[in-house]
Amino acid sequence: MAEKLGEWEALILWALLAEGGRSYWESLLEKKMISKDHAADREALARAGLITSENRRGKGEGVWMEVTDEGWRRAGENLGVALPTTKLASVVLQAWLTRLGTFMEARNFVLADILSPQMQPPHPEPVAPPPPTAFDYGATRRRIRDAYLDLTDGHFNVRVLLKDLREKLPDLERGAQDQALKRMHLEEGTTLSGLNNPQEVTQAVRDAGLSFKGEPMYVLWIAR
């Protein structure tokens, strides 16, 4: 059974997730998503390993927070947890609904796709898992970087759509590409990102994208 979050711990976590999983504590206070009286709950989340909390006040910035992988997992297990009865919760809800709207538009979903009863086949046929294949991260990473530079005429810091990148790697299995891209995203100098302009998110772009911590990624940037 999943360990339940406390009411205020949950609200702080939801507020942080509504901001993409990272934010300054002071920014959430300014947006009236959390209360300054519950810094102890923030620290409880940090002690539990659900967020990182770094004091950057010396730089004049404040307390920087970021949801960890464990925090994302626990959040998914606590979607039904009780929240405190406060106006702050309505602000967090509004932020979540805004992000939900952006997600639906990017995926071409309608609300019924998410909230209508999900029908399951009465007796689903078991599907055999595909046979395991060897994954060589170093070789796959090199293939991706070579394809990136080929598309950018040898230049770094240029936007490359995953759609175009995948067309350069037709022989490289999609799962291996995704696994390598996600690991590269965590390395310094490599970034996956979405697209701010919904008009650019064509069906081909959407089909070539990948999901990282629940966020759709369509673009690869390599700085060096």
LUMMAR-48211 format. One record per residue: residue number from 1; residue in three letters; chain; x, y, z of N, C-alpha, C, O, CB in turn. Coordinates in steps of 0.2 Angstrom, whole numbers. Glycine has a CB too. Layout:
<pts>
  seq  type  mol    n.X    n.Y    n.Z   ca.X   ca.Y   ca.Z    c.X    c.Y    c.Z    o.X    o.Y    o.Z   cb.X   cb.Y   cb.Z
  NUM   ALA    A      X      Y      Z      X      Y      Z      X      Y      Z      X      Y      Z      X      Y      Z
...
</pts>
This chain:
<pts>
  seq  type  mol    n.X    n.Y    n.Z   ca.X   ca.Y   ca.Z    c.X    c.Y    c.Z    o.X    o.Y    o.Z   cb.X   cb.Y   cb.Z
    1   MET    A      4     -6      0      0      0      0      4      6      0      9      7      4     -5      0      6
    2   ALA    A      3     11     -4      6     17     -5      6     21      2      0     22      5      4     21    -11
    3   GLU    A     11     24      4     11     28     10      8     35      8     10     38      3     19     29     13
    4   LYS    A      3     37     12     -1     43     11      3     49     13      7     49     18     -7     43     15
    5   LEU    A      2     54      9      5     61     11      1     65     15     -5     64     16      6     65      4
    6   GLY    A      3     69     20     -1     73     24     -4     79     19     -2     80     14      4     77     29
    7   GLU    A     -9     82     22    -13     87     18     -9     92     15     -9     94      9    -19     90     22
    8   TRP    A     -5     95     19     -1    101     17      5     99     13      7    102      9      2    105     23
    9   GLU    A      8     93     15     13     90     10     11     89      3     14     91     -2     16     84     13
   10   ALA    A      5     86      3      2     85     -4      1     92     -7      2     92    -13     -5     81     -3
   11   LEU    A     -2     97     -4     -4    103     -7      3    106    -10      3    109    -16     -7    108     -3
   12   ILE    A      8    106     -6     15    109     -8     17    105    -14     20    108    -19     20    109     -3
   13   LEU    A     17     98    -14     19     94    -20     15     96    -26     18     96    -31     18     87    -18
   14   TRP    A      8     96    -25      4     98    -31      6    105    -34      6    105    -40     -4     97    -29
   15   ALA    A      7    109    -29      8    116    -32     15    116    -36     16    119    -41      9    121    -26
   16   LEU    A     20    112    -33     26    112    -37     26    108    -43     29    110    -48     31    108    -32
   17   LEU    A     22    103    -44     20     99    -50     17    104    -55     18    103    -61     17     93    -48
   18   ALA    A     12    108    -52      9    112    -57     13    117    -60     12    120    -66      3    116    -53
   19   GLU    A     19    118    -57     24    123    -60     29    119    -64     35    122    -66     28    127    -55
   20   GLY    A     28    113    -66     32    109    -70     37    104    -66     42    101    -69     36    113    -75
   21   GLY    A     36    104    -59     41    100    -55     46    104    -52     50    101    -48     43     95    -59
   22   ARG    A     47    110    -53     52    114    -50     50    122    -50     47    124    -54     59    114    -55
   23   SER    A     52    125    -44     50    132    -43     54    134    -37     56    130    -33     43    133    -43
   24   TYR    A     54    141    -36     56    144    -30     50    144    -25     44    145    -27     59    151    -31
   25   TRP    A     51    143    -19     46    143    -13     43    150    -13     37    150    -13     50    142     -7
   26   GLU    A     47    155    -14     44    162    -14     40    163    -20     35    167    -19     50    167    -14
   27   SER    A     41    160    -26     37    161    -32     30    158    -30     25    161    -32     40    157    -38
   28   LEU    A     30    152    -27     23    149    -25     19    153    -20     13    153    -20     24    142    -22
   29   LEU    A     23    156    -15     20    160    -11     17    166    -14     11    168    -12     25    163     -5
   30   GLU    A     21    169    -19     18    175    -22     12    174    -26      7    178    -27     24    178    -27
   31   LYS    A     11    168    -29      6    165    -33      0    163    -28     -5    161    -31      7    160    -38
   32   LYS    A      1    163    -22     -4    161    -17     -6    154    -18    -12    152    -17    -10    166    -17
   33   MET    A     -1    150    -19     -2    142    -20     -1    139    -14     -3    133    -13      2    140    -26
   34   ILE    A      3    142     -9      5    139     -3      6    144      2      5    150      1     12    135     -4
   35   SER    A      7    142      8      7    146     14     14    146     17     17    141     18      1    145     19
   36   LYS    A     16    152     19     23    153     22     23    149     29     28    147     32     25    160     23
   37   ASP    A     17    148     32     17    144     38     18    137     38     19    133     43     10    145     41
   38   HIS    A     19    134     32     20    127     31     27    125     28     27    120     24     14    124     27
   39   ALA    A     32    129     30     39    128     27     41    121     30     45    117     27     44    133     29
   40   ALA    A     38    119     36     40    113     39     38    107     35     41    102     35     37    112     47
   41   ASP    A     32    108     32     30    102     28     34    102     21     35     96     19     23    104     26
   42   ARG    A     37    108     19     41    107     13     48    103     15     50     99     12     43    115     11
   43   GLU    A     50    105     21     56    101     24     55     94     25     59     90     24     59    104     30
   44   ALA    A     49     92     27     47     85     27     47     82     21     49     76     20     40     84     31
   45   LEU    A     45     85     15     45     82      9     52     81      7     54     76      4     42     87      4
   46   ALA    A     57     86      9     64     85      7     67     79     11     71     75      8     68     92      8
   47   ARG    A     65     79     17     68     73     21     66     66     18     70     61     19     66     74     28
   48   ALA    A     60     66     16     57     60     13     60     58      6     58     53      3     50     60     13
   49   GLY    A     64     63      3     67     62     -3     62     63     -9     63     61    -15     69     55     -4
   50   LEU    A     56     67     -8     51     68    -13     53     74    -17     51     75    -22     45     68    -10
   51   ILE    A     57     79    -14     59     85    -17     66     86    -15     68     84    -10     54     91    -15
   52   THR    A     70     90    -19     76     93    -16     74    100    -14     70    104    -18     82     93    -22
   53   SER    A     78    103     -9     77    110     -7     83    113     -6     87    111     -1     72    110      0
   54   GLU    A     85    118    -10     91    121     -9     91    129     -8     87    132    -11     95    120    -16
   55   ASN    A     94    131     -3     93    138     -1     98    142     -5    104    142     -4     95    139      7
   56   ARG    A     95    146     -9     99    151    -13     98    158    -11     99    163    -16     97    150    -21
   57   ARG    A     97    159     -5     95    166     -3    102    170     -3    101    176     -4     93    166      4
   58   GLY    A    108    167     -3    114    171     -4    114    174    -10    118    179    -11    120    167     -2
   59   LYS    A    111    171    -15    111    174    -22    105    179    -23    104    182    -29    111    169    -27
   60   GLY    A    101    180    -18     95    184    -18     89    181    -22     85    184    -24     97    190    -22
   61   GLU    A     89    174    -22     84    171    -26     79    167    -22     73    167    -23     87    166    -31
   62   GLY    A     81    164    -16     77    161    -12     78    153    -11     83    151    -12     69    162    -14
   63   VAL    A     73    149    -10     73    142     -9     71    139    -15     65    139    -17     69    140     -3
   64   TRP    A     75    135    -18     74    132    -25     72    125    -23     75    121    -19     80    132    -29
   65   MET    A     66    123    -26     64    116    -25     63    112    -32     61    115    -37     57    116    -21
   66   GLU    A     64    106    -31     63    102    -37     60     95    -35     63     92    -31     69    101    -42
   67   VAL    A     55     92    -39     52     86    -37     57     80    -40     60     80    -45     45     85    -40
   68   THR    A     59     75    -35     63     70    -37     59     64    -41     53     65    -41     67     67    -31
   69   ASP    A     63     59    -44     59     54    -47     55     50    -42     49     48    -43     64     49    -50
   70   GLU    A     57     50    -35     53     47    -30     47     51    -29     41     48    -28     57     45    -24
   71   GLY    A     48     58    -29     42     62    -28     37     61    -34     31     61    -32     44     69    -28
   72   TRP    A     39     61    -40     34     59    -45     30     53    -44     24     53    -45     38     59    -52
   73   ARG    A     34     48    -42     31     41    -41     25     42    -36     20     39    -36     36     36    -40
   74   ARG    A     27     45    -30     23     45    -24     17     50    -26     11     48    -23     27     48    -18
   75   ALA    A     18     55    -30     13     59    -32      7     55    -36      1     56    -35     15     65    -36
   76   GLY    A     10     51    -40      5     47    -44      1     42    -40     -4     40    -42      9     43    -49
   77   GLU    A      4     40    -34      0     35    -30     -4     39    -25     -8     36    -21      6     31    -26
   78   ASN    A     -4     46    -25     -8     49    -20    -13     54    -23    -14     59    -20     -3     53    -15
   79   LEU    A    -15     53    -29    -19     58    -32    -26     59    -29    -29     64    -29    -21     55    -40
   80   GLY    A    -28     54    -25    -34     54    -21    -34     56    -14    -38     56    -10    -38     48    -21
   81   VAL    A    -27     59    -12    -26     60     -5    -30     67     -3    -31     71     -7    -19     61     -4
   82   ALA    A    -33     67      3    -36     73      5    -32     79      5    -26     79      7    -39     72     12
   83   LEU    A    -34     85      3    -31     91      4    -34     96      9    -40     95     11    -31     95     -3
   84   PRO    A    -30    101     11    -33    105     17    -38    109     14    -38    111      8    -27    110     19
   85   THR    A    -43    111     18    -48    116     16    -46    123     16    -46    126     22    -55    114     21
   86   THR    A    -44    125     11    -41    132     10    -42    135      3    -42    131     -1    -33    132     12
   87   LYS    A    -42    141      3    -42    144     -4    -36    143     -8    -36    143    -14    -43    152     -3
   88   LEU    A    -31    141     -5    -24    140     -8    -25    134    -13    -23    134    -19    -19    139     -4
   89   ALA    A    -29    129    -11    -31    123    -15    -34    125    -21    -33    121    -26    -35    118    -11
   90   SER    A    -38    130    -21    -42    132    -28    -37    135    -33    -38    134    -39    -48    136    -26
   91   VAL    A    -32    138    -30    -27    141    -35    -23    136    -38    -21    136    -44    -22    146    -31
   92   VAL    A    -21    131    -34    -17    125    -36    -21    121    -41    -19    119    -47    -15    120    -30
   93   LEU    A    -28    120    -40    -32    117    -44    -32    120    -51    -32    117    -56    -39    116    -42
   94   GLN    A    -33    127    -51    -33    131    -57    -27    130    -61    -27    129    -67    -34    138    -55
   95   ALA    A    -21    130    -58    -15    129    -61    -15    122    -64    -12    121    -70     -9    129    -56
   96   TRP    A    -17    117    -61    -17    110    -64    -22    110    -70    -20    107    -75    -20    105    -58
   97   LEU    A    -28    113    -69    -32    113    -75    -29    116    -81    -30    114    -87    -39    116    -73
   98   THR    A    -25    122    -80    -22    125    -85    -17    120    -89    -17    120    -95    -19    131    -83
   99   ARG    A    -13    117    -85     -8    112    -88    -12    106    -91    -10    104    -96     -4    109    -82
  100   LEU    A    -18    104    -88    -21     99    -92    -24    101    -98    -24     97   -103    -27     97    -87
  101   GLY    A    -26    107    -99    -28    110   -105    -23    110   -110    -24    108   -116    -31    117   -104
  102   THR    A    -17    112   -108    -11    112   -113     -9    105   -115     -8    104   -121     -5    115   -109
  103   PHE    A     -9    100   -110     -8     93   -112    -13     91   -117    -11     87   -122     -8     89   -106
  104   MET    A    -20     92   -116    -25     90   -120    -24     93   -127    -25     89   -132    -32     91   -118
  105   GLU    A    -22     99   -128    -22    102   -134    -16     99   -138    -16     98   -144    -21    110   -133
  106   ALA    A    -10     98   -134     -4     95   -138     -6     88   -140     -3     86   -145      2     95   -133
  107   ARG    A    -10     84   -137    -11     77   -139    -17     77   -143    -19     71   -145    -12     73   -132
  108   ASN    A    -21     82   -144    -27     82   -148    -32     78   -144    -36     74   -147    -26     79   -155
  109   PHE    A    -32     78   -137    -37     75   -133    -43     80   -132    -43     86   -132    -34     73   -127
  110   VAL    A    -49     77   -130    -55     80   -128    -56     78   -121    -53     73   -119    -61     79   -132
  111   LEU    A    -60     82   -117    -60     80   -110    -63     73   -109    -61     70   -104    -65     85   -106
  112   ALA    A    -67     71   -113    -70     64   -112    -65     59   -113    -66     53   -110    -76     63   -118
  113   ASP    A    -60     60   -116    -54     55   -117    -51     54   -110    -49     48   -109    -49     57   -122
  114   ILE    A    -52     58   -106    -48     58    -99    -54     56    -94    -52     52    -89    -45     64    -97
  115   LEU    A    -59     59    -94    -64     58    -88    -70     53    -89    -73     51    -85    -67     65    -87
  116   SER    A    -71     51    -96    -76     47    -97    -74     40    -94    -68     38    -94    -78     46   -104
  117   PRO    A    -79     35    -93    -77     29    -90    -73     25    -95    -74     25   -101    -84     24    -89
  118   GLN    A    -68     22    -93    -63     19    -97    -65     11    -98    -65      7    -93    -56     19    -95
  119   MET    A    -67      9   -104    -70      2   -105    -64     -2   -106    -59     -1   -110    -75      2   -111
  120   GLN    A    -64     -8   -103    -59    -13   -104    -62    -19   -107    -68    -21   -105    -56    -15    -97
  121   PRO    A    -58    -23   -111    -61    -29   -114    -62    -34   -109    -58    -34   -104    -56    -32   -119
  122   PRO    A    -68    -38   -109    -70    -42   -104    -64    -48   -102    -63    -49    -96    -76    -46   -105
  123   HIS    A    -61    -50   -107    -56    -55   -106    -50    -53   -111    -49    -56   -116    -59    -62   -108
  124   PRO    A    -46    -49   -109    -40    -47   -113    -36    -52   -114    -34    -56   -110    -37    -41   -110
  125   GLU    A    -34    -53   -121    -29    -58   -122    -22    -56   -120    -20    -51   -120    -29    -59   -130
  126   PRO    A    -19    -61   -117    -12    -60   -114     -7    -58   -120     -7    -62   -125     -9    -66   -110
  127   VAL    A     -3    -53   -119      2    -51   -124      9    -53   -122     11    -51   -117      1    -44   -126
  128   ALA    A     12    -57   -126     19    -59   -124     23    -53   -125     23    -50   -130     21    -65   -129
  129   PRO    A     28    -52   -120     33    -47   -120     37    -48   -126     39    -54   -127     36    -46   -114
  130   PRO    A     40    -42   -129     45    -43   -134     51    -46   -132     53    -45   -126     46    -37   -138
  131   PRO    A     55    -50   -136     61    -53   -133     66    -47   -131     66    -42   -135     64    -57   -138
  132   PRO    A     70    -48   -126     74    -42   -124     80    -41   -129     82    -46   -132     77    -44   -117
  133   THR    A     82    -35   -130     87    -34   -135     93    -30   -131     91    -26   -126     85    -29   -141
  134   ALA    A     99    -31   -133    104    -28   -130    104    -20   -131    103    -18   -137    111    -31   -132
  135   PHE    A    106    -16   -126    105     -9   -127    112     -7   -125    115     -7   -120    100     -6   -122
  136   ASP    A    116     -4   -130    122     -1   -129    121      7   -129    121     10   -135    127     -3   -135
  137   TYR    A    121     10   -123    120     17   -123    125     21   -126    124     26   -130    120     19   -115
  138   GLY    A    132     19   -125    137     23   -129    136     23   -136    137     29   -139    144     20   -127
  139   ALA    A    135     18   -139    134     17   -146    128     21   -149    128     25   -154    134     10   -149
  140   THR    A    122     20   -145    116     24   -147    117     31   -146    115     35   -151    110     21   -143
  141   ARG    A    120     33   -141    121     40   -140    125     43   -146    124     49   -148    125     42   -133
  142   ARG    A    131     40   -148    135     42   -153    131     43   -160    131     47   -164    141     38   -155
  143   ARG    A    126     38   -161    122     38   -167    118     44   -167    117     47   -172    118     31   -168
  144   ILE    A    115     45   -161    110     51   -160    114     58   -162    112     62   -165    107     51   -154
  145   ARG    A    120     58   -158    124     65   -159    126     65   -167    126     71   -169    130     64   -155
  146   ASP    A    128     60   -170    130     60   -177    124     63   -181    125     67   -186    133     54   -179
  147   ALA    A    118     60   -180    112     62   -184    111     69   -183    109     73   -187    106     57   -182
  148   TYR    A    111     71   -176    110     78   -175    114     83   -178    112     88   -182    111     79   -167
  149   LEU    A    121     82   -178    126     86   -182    125     86   -189    126     90   -193    133     84   -180
  150   ASP    A    123     80   -192    121     79   -199    115     84   -201    116     87   -206    120     72   -201
  151   LEU    A    110     84   -197    104     88   -198    106     96   -197    103    100   -200     99     87   -193
  152   THR    A    111     97   -193    113    105   -192    119    107   -195    121    112   -194    113    106   -184
  153   ASP    A    121    103   -200    127    104   -204    133    105   -199    137    110   -200    126    111   -208
  154   GLY    A    133    101   -194    139    102   -189    139    107   -184    144    108   -180    145    103   -193
  155   HIS    A    133    110   -183    132    115   -178    129    113   -172    124    109   -172    129    122   -181
  156   PHE    A    131    115   -166    128    114   -160    123    120   -158    123    125   -162    133    113   -154
  157   ASN    A    119    119   -153    114    124   -151    109    126   -156    107    132   -157    118    130   -149
  158   VAL    A    107    121   -160    102    122   -165     96    117   -164     97    111   -162    105    120   -172
  159   ARG    A     90    119   -165     84    115   -163     83    110   -168     84    111   -174     78    119   -163
  160   VAL    A     82    103   -166     81     98   -171     75     94   -168     75     92   -163     87     93   -171
  161   LEU    A     70     94   -173     64     90   -171     65     83   -170     69     80   -175     58     91   -176
  162   LEU    A     63     79   -165     64     72   -165     61     68   -171     64     63   -173     60     69   -159
  163   LYS    A     56     71   -174     53     69   -180     59     68   -186     60     63   -189     47     73   -183
  164   ASP    A     63     73   -187     68     73   -191     74     69   -189     77     65   -193     71     80   -193
  165   LEU    A     75     69   -183     81     65   -180     79     57   -181     83     53   -183     82     66   -172
  166   ARG    A     73     55   -180     71     48   -181     71     46   -188     73     40   -190     64     47   -178
  167   GLU    A     70     51   -193     70     49   -200     78     48   -202     79     44   -207     68     55   -204
  168   LYS    A     82     50   -198     89     49   -199     92     42   -197     97     40   -198     94     55   -197
  169   LEU    A     88     39   -192     90     33   -189     84     28   -190     82     25   -185     91     35   -181
  170   PRO    A     83     26   -196     77     21   -197     79     14   -195     74     10   -193     76     21   -205
  171   ASP    A     85     13   -194     87      6   -192     88      5   -184     89      0   -182     94      4   -195
  172   LEU    A     88     11   -181     88     11   -174     82     10   -170     77     15   -171     92     17   -171
  173   GLU    A     81      5   -166     74      3   -163     72      9   -159     76     12   -155     75     -3   -159
  174   ARG    A     65     11   -159     62     17   -156     63     16   -149     65     22   -146     55     17   -158
  175   GLY    A     63     11   -146     64     10   -138     71     12   -136     72     15   -131     62      3   -136
  176   ALA    A     76     10   -140     83     12   -139     84     19   -140     88     22   -136     87      8   -144
  177   GLN    A     81     22   -145     81     29   -146     79     33   -140     82     37   -137     78     32   -152
  178   ASP    A     73     31   -137     69     35   -132     74     34   -125     75     39   -122     62     32   -131
  179   GLN    A     76     28   -124     80     26   -118     86     31   -118     88     34   -113     82     19   -118
  180   ALA    A     90     31   -124     96     35   -124     94     42   -124     98     46   -120     99     34   -131
  181   LEU    A     89     45   -127     87     52   -127     86     54   -120     88     60   -118     81     53   -131
  182   LYS    A     82     50   -116     80     52   -109     87     52   -105     87     57   -100     75     47   -106
  183   ARG    A     91     48   -106     98     48   -102    102     54   -104    105     57   -100    102     41   -103
  184   MET    A    102     56   -110    106     61   -113    103     68   -110    106     73   -108    106     62   -120
  185   HIS    A     96     68   -109     93     74   -107     95     76    -99     95     81    -97     85     73   -106
  186   LEU    A     97     70    -96    100     71    -89    107     73    -89    110     75    -83     99     65    -85
  187   GLU    A    110     73    -95    117     75    -95    118     83    -96    114     86    -99    121     71   -100
  188   GLU    A    123     86    -94    124     93    -95    126     94   -103    130     90   -106    130     96    -91
  189   GLY    A    122     99   -106    124    100   -113    119     97   -117    119     99   -123    130     98   -115
  190   THR    A    114     93   -115    109     90   -119    102     91   -116    101     90   -110    110     83   -120
  191   THR    A     97     94   -120     91     95   -118     85     93   -122     86     94   -128     90    103   -116
  192   LEU    A     80     90   -120     74     89   -123     69     94   -121     69     97   -116     71     82   -122
  193   SER    A     65     96   -126     60    101   -124     53    100   -128     53     96   -133     63    108   -125
  194   GLY    A     48    103   -126     42    103   -130     42    109   -135     47    112   -137     36    104   -125
  195   LEU    A     36    111   -138     35    116   -142     30    121   -140     25    119   -138     33    114   -149
  196   ASN    A     32    127   -139     27    132   -137     22    134   -141     16    136   -139     31    139   -135
  197   ASN    A     23    133   -148     18    135   -153     14    129   -155     16    124   -158     21    138   -159
  198   PRO    A      8    128   -153      4    122   -154      3    121   -162      2    115   -164     -3    123   -151
  199   GLN    A      4    126   -166      3    125   -173      9    121   -176      8    118   -181      3    132   -176
  200   GLU    A     14    121   -172     20    117   -174     19    109   -173     22    105   -176     26    119   -171
  201   VAL    A     14    108   -168     14    101   -166      9     97   -171      3     96   -169     11    101   -159
  202   THR    A     12     95   -176      8     91   -181      7     84   -179     11     82   -174     11     92   -188
  203   GLN    A      3     80   -182      3     73   -180      9     70   -181     11     66   -177     -3     70   -185
  204   ALA    A     13     71   -186     20     68   -187     25     70   -181     28     66   -179     23     70   -194
  205   VAL    A     24     76   -179     29     79   -174     26     75   -167     31     73   -163     28     86   -173
  206   ARG    A     20     75   -166     17     71   -160     19     64   -160     21     61   -155      9     72   -160
  207   ASP    A     19     61   -166     20     53   -166     27     52   -165     29     47   -162     18     51   -173
  208   ALA    A     32     57   -166     39     56   -165     41     58   -158     47     57   -157     43     60   -171
  209   GLY    A     37     61   -154     39     64   -148     40     58   -143     38     52   -144     34     69   -145
  210   LEU    A     42     60   -137     42     55   -131     40     59   -125     40     65   -125     49     52   -131
  211   SER    A     38     55   -120     36     58   -114     41     57   -108     44     52   -107     29     54   -111
  212   PHE    A     43     63   -105     48     63   -100     45     66    -93     43     72    -93     54     67   -102
  213   LYS    A     44     62    -89     40     63    -82     33     67    -84     32     72    -81     45     68    -78
  214   GLY    A     30     64    -89     23     66    -90     23     72    -95     17     74    -97     20     68    -84
  215   GLU    A     29     75    -97     29     80   -102     30     78   -109     35     74   -109     34     86    -99
  216   PRO    A     27     80   -114     28     78   -121     34     82   -123     35     88   -122     22     80   -125
  217   MET    A     39     79   -126     45     82   -129     46     80   -136     45     75   -138     52     79   -125
  218   TYR    A     47     86   -140     47     85   -147     54     88   -150     55     87   -156     42     89   -150
  219   VAL    A     58     91   -146     64     94   -149     70     92   -145     70     91   -139     63    102   -148
  220   LEU    A     76     91   -149     82     90   -145     87     96   -147     88     98   -152     85     83   -148
  221   TRP    A     90     98   -141     96    103   -142    102    100   -139    102     97   -134     94    109   -138
  222   ILE    A    108    101   -142    114     98   -140    119    104   -140    120    108   -145    117     92   -144
  223   ALA    A    122    106   -134    126    112   -134    133    111   -135    136    115   -137    125    115   -127
  224   ARG    A    135    105   -135    142    103   -136    143     96   -137    149     94   -139    147    106   -130
</pts>
